[in-house]
């Protein structure tokens, strides 16, 4: 009896619970729409969505949003402080930083180009969209008006704040960019202080980052329930059209990730690192499998460090610096994913974004690559903040978060392989040559 007990107590993985919540919410919403008279016009269904589905779904969103400020601040400061060490390691750090910015920019560009070409969220009719977002847009407009009235001394050029605490207070309603600027400057200043004097602050911020990650984990435990009600609301308003749109979104994300992985990276490997891309990917297979299975750049870091030195043959000094910093500061796949997700949900909600706004999203997504925790679900707080900034209903996160597991696994692979790619490119630029790993002919 005792031998079978552990098997009987085996728990369902959290991502499976979230996916089940999505399926049940979609099925229940579709049934409610088809069975009840007049679909979503039925007053009982409208009352249920307003009084139960929306508040219970919002609990999940608020649990995510309440950790945004400490998580974003600590992640950005930690990442930038590590990048700031570049000046102390000379050309290695500067080259790694330059390649990180270039590859992240290309990744986000691929995402924005793809979502504008395919337009996965544009298939929702105005009537369906109005039912789904009823009452939300008015509330967002009210918030924006309040923020505008309050901001009597706006940030210079919209990014340099006079009072960063004030911007933190309104991070979800327009203050996120100035607050991120403050965090970037704080991180650079922290890196410039003597290590022994900066140690207490660094320890505090690292602890704040770990606590914030744990809070995200707590929020994700409620995710199956929150996702059920968020998706129920969407499905009871949109039906099959929402399913088709989400399917197109998933295919687009995976295609964009594959394009960056198997086109962009090989180009840099071939012409900058002077390496055979096929052999490089074979050498990285253990890292790829670990990243895919854990969905965590941080959890994959020990494997990546070993593989970079022993299999890929990179100098230890270069690989340890680039990969350690990259686990926090280089999130190519996450930046690409966030760009696509934000524009998709904008299309889904009927929010038109002009070219300048899309460029702003591109810049925020690149910065989000630094400010995103390298753990499963770490991207969602930042996505929610950017959605709120552009007046996109944050409740729509529930439409896509249930199928995020496969996307999270895939973008983590891109993140980690991107770190080793940058390390290989830096090594090639410095003329270190290719070390032949043991056992390799």
C-alpha positions, 0 to 999 in steps of 0.5 A: 500500500505504501508503495503505491501511495506516491503515485496516487499523490502525484500532482498535476503540473501547474501549466497543465492546470492552467491549460485545463482552466482555459479549455473548461472556460472556453467550453463553458463560454461557448455553451453559454453563448449557444444555449442561452437565448440571444447569446451574450445579449441574455441579461443573466449571462451579462450579469454573471460576467459583470458580477462574477467572471470579471471580478474573479478573473481580475483577482489573477490580474491584480496579483500579477500587477501588484508585483510589477513595480518591485519585480521590474525595478529589481530585475532591471537594476540587477541586469543593468548593474551586471551589464555595467560591469562591461567597463571593467572587462573591457571590449568583451563586455562592450561587444556583448552589450552591442550584440545583445542590443542588435539581436534583441532589436532584430527579434522584436522587429521580426515579431512586429513585422510578422504580426502586422503582416498576418494580423491574427487578431483582426478577425474579430467583428466590431460587434463582438469586440464591443460585447467583450470590451463593454465598460473596459474602454470607458474605465481606461479612458477615465484612468488616462484622464485622471493621470493626465490631470495629475501629471502637471509636471510631466517627464522630460521627453516622456522618459526622464522623471522628476519624481520616480516614486510618482511614476512608480505609483502610476506605473500601470497607467502611463508612468512605466517608461519614466520608471524604467529610465530611473531603474536603468540609471540606478543600475548604472550608478550602482555598477559604478560604485566601489564593490564593497560599498555597493554590496549591501544595496546589491544584496538588498535588490537581489533579495527583492528580485527573489521575493518578487519572483516568489510572488509571481509564483504565488499568483500563478497558483491562482492562474487556473481559476483566473484563466477560467473566468477570463476565458469564459468571458471572452468565449461567451462573447466571441465564440469560435472567432476567438479560438481561430485568432488565438490559433493564428497567434500561436502559429505566428509566435512559433514561426517568428521564434524559429525564424530568429533561431534558424536564420538570424543566429546562423548568420551571426555564427557564420559571419561573426563567430566564424563557426558552422551553425549546424555543428554549433546547434549539435553542440548545444543540444543539451542546453536546448533540451534543458531550456525547453523542459524547464522554461527557465533561463536561470535553471538552464544556466549551469548546463549552459556554462558547462556546454559552452566550455566543454562542447562548444569550446569557448574560453571560460572567461568569455562564456562565464561573463556573457552567459551569467549576464545573459541569463537576466539581461539577454532575453531575445525570445521573450522580447520577440514574444512580448512584441507579438503578444501586445500587438495581437491583443491590441488588434483583438481589442480593436486598438489602433496603434500607429507606427510611432507607438509600435516603435515605442512598444519595440523599445519597451520590449527590448528593455523588457528583455532585461526586466523580465524574470528568467522563470516560467511566467516571468513575462506576464507582469511586463506585458500587462504594464505595456497593455495598460500604457496603451489603453489595451484591456489587460483582461485579454491576457486571459485569452492567451495565457492558458496556451503559454506553456509551449510558447514559454518553452520555445522562447526560453530555448531562443533566450539561452541559445542566444546567450551562447551565440553572443559568447561565440561571436564575442570570442570570434571577434576577439580572435580567440579561435575555436577550442577543440572540446575533448572527444571531438575529432 
